[in-house]
Amino acid sequence: MGGGKETPRQKMIGMMYLVLTALLAMNISKQVLKGYIAVNESMEASKENLKENNNRILEAFKASIDGNAGAKPYYDQVLITRKSIQETFDYVDNLKAEVAKVTEGYKDVKGDTLNLKHMEKMSDYDLATNILVGSDAAKPRDKSEKWSAAELRDKLNKLSDKLIAQIDNMQKTDGVHLVKEDYETIKKKFLSFKPVDPKEQEEGIKLSWETANFYHLPEAAIITTLNKTQADLRNLEAEIIQTFSGASGKLAIKFDAIKARVVAPSAYIQAGQPYEADIFLAASSSKLGAGDMEIMIGVDSAAAAGGAKGTLVPLVSGEGKYSVGTGGQGEQTYKGVIKYKTPEGTFKYYPFEKTYMVAAPSVAVSAEQMKVFYVGVTNPILVSAAGISPSELIVSANGGGAKLNSAGGGKFDGTFTTPGTCTISVSAKTKDGVKPQGTSVFKVKPLPKPELRLAGKFSPATLTKNELSNLAGLAAGANGFEFQANFVVLKYEVTGKVKGKSLIGEGTGNNLAGEGLNIVRNADKGSSLFIDVTVKGPDGRSNTVTHKLKVN
């Protein structure tokens, strides 16, 4: 209606317009509510259908254990996930009941007995909103408040995290692995189950998952949304049962690679001796992975059964590919065991032993651990010459401040003081006198600059509050350095924020104490820590190491 004085007729027409608008709004509201009722009934039916179907599949899965012992660990894992999901499902049931009690005034009701058609206040916007979100969309209720939408969100987040931790642990546990594709797919499902805030604003307020789903909506919409959440939980349960029940069958070994193999006791034969070999067909599976078979060097069957791993041989297309350097000469022997998973889910162990011959060139000089020598540490060196006993060799070094100490059998411990190059000269005592055998030139390098090591990690970009709360000392070392090198922390300075206040703590030695320990253990989440340490290396040199990390 416009401004100015109106005639009685104009006033009557205006009033009729308002009444008609209200009637139309009421009619639309009823249609919308009928839509919610229809969708809610569909959700209820889906929940029951999924529950019955899940029970049938689970019973069949349980029955299959009799013929496939390897299926039982997967069945047990299903029971664990089902319990976690049911706990969340029951919480949503109780939340529905609480909404109905407050909105409808029910005294005693259960979430699984609610009937939306019989609710008299299912169009009410205020009471249901106040329970879940509160009166102010900009300041929704906290997750610590009982029956809030934030509490529901926290329950769904915790369920997702719990299920992800479970399947991650399964991948590390013998007998309950998932194939890579299934593991990645089900993990994505668990991640997608977490509530996500919409990237929208309404009336200048940034919408959260809580406000988008539960703020200023009628009771009918809220009950329907909660029932959809329960249907999603049943769907998730169905996918877990199907994935886990099929896992043991997918991991059964199928031998699809047959090859001719020739195995000879020795490939090094003296003239006049016979060459012998076993020739046969060998079957293997290109699908064999770490969960099905492991080839371990340096352990026997008893040690492997007890959990020892030795040196693991990488698997390529179901076959172990063993490769090792040949720094030593003469006959070399290696042995180990093959750990194989049977269709029943148990493991068998097959030991093996093999020898091979390494022939030396005319002169061989090698650093046993690296291709270079390092200042300040002991460098193991092995020297040999074909046809000459190690005791008859004369070895000298020139350059790099070298000093050689014999360890017997052609082995030497070399120490160096100056970076540059070093020449190792080898001669032999013969019946005709001392004869030169050859020389080898090596680089002499300084030790790598040390890095700070915190919580077992070199130069971590971030550490969690939990990791920092357990940190008691500082360490330093050369990351990836092959030699035994002792780096000592002489002193430190720690700078960080605690409760918004910048603090500095100093100390000597590697043990954190006083203000330094306080800063590390109580640093504000999201802030940065600056740690400066003075480190003395085995070569006697001191280095200052500065490191910055973020507190997560």
Beta strands, then each sheet from edge to edge (+ up, - down):
strand 1: 201-202
strand 2: 205-206
strand 3: 257-263
strand 4: 278-284
strand 5: 293-297
strand 6: 311-313
strand 7: 315-316
strand 8: 319-320
strand 9: 330-341
strand 10: 347-358
strand 11: 363-367
strand 12: 373-374
strand 13: 379-385
strand 14: 393-398
strand 15: 403-408
strand 16: 411-415
strand 17: 420-430
strand 18: 433-445
strand 19: 451-454
strand 20: 457-458
strand 21: 462-463
strand 22: 475-477
strand 23: 488-498
strand 24: 501-508
strand 25: 528-536
strand 26: 542-551
sheet 1: 1+ 2-
sheet 2: 3+ 4-
sheet 3: 6+ 5- 9+ 10-
sheet 4: 7+ 8-
sheet 5: 11+ 13- 16+ 15-
sheet 6: 12+ 18+ 17- 14+
sheet 7: 20+ 19- 22+
sheet 8: 21+ 26+ 25- 23+ 24-
end
